[in-house]
Amino acid sequence: MRILISNDDGYFAPGLACLAEHLARVADIVVVAPERDRSGASNSLTLDRPLKLSRATNGLYYVNGTPTDCVHLAVTGMLDQQPDMVVSGINAGANMGDDTIYSGTVAAATEGFLLGIPSIEVSLVGKEFANYETAARVAADLVQRFARQKHSLPWLLNVNVPDIPYDQLQGIAVTRLGKRHKAEPVVKASNPHGETVYWVGAAGKAQDAGAGTDFHAVAQQRVSLTPLQIDLTQYNQLDAVRGWIEQTQE
């Protein structure tokens, strides 16, 4: 089984190293990750300059671009064979609810999915990030499950793992995305030159975190497993928008 691994924290990130170590025990792997932290890059592609593929001394490949660039370049221009799976992570922090829109980690998996490859995103939810091995073991388990029984269509799975020892996990919950309150305002500051600068504010706290959501599962010390889709169409508003267009026509 061939697995392409990427992330958004950069090729030097400890979560990536831990993931690669564990997946190498169950599959043939290749790692192609951004050359620096690209958290929050979402699904952006680099179109204003060429990309450069380099190899680090530890054998990992890195790209001067986004997580989406990494997967796109690897699948369409670098690898001789299409991988059987794309695994992105392990992200340092949650990717739950609205986070999935902004996340470069989710985006790397999404690009694999768009290229027709089953893809998984793995995030470690906490503040200390002391248990990357827990998330890596969860990822390896999911990969082995996939190897035993492949689905007829590619899946895009968003996996959030509590930052606790593996033996304290309370199982896996298949969940839907919750929702956060709106983000905190930007933080105004000054740089050493006296110029005004702004830091993006923190993500909002959980708003929709009831039973069945990713937030709830992680709070119960369970692994949250959310199948994602690409279609952003708001189907229940189609008729309303058609009616609005007709009513407002001059």
Helices and strands as residue ranges (DSSP letters): E 2-6, H 14-23, E 28-34, E 53-55, E 61-63, H 67-73, I 74-78, E 85-92, H 99-102, H 104-114, E 119-125, H 132-148, E 156-162, G 166-168, E 172-174, E 179-180, E 187-190, E 196-199, E 206-208, H 214-219, E 223-227, G 235-237, H 238-247
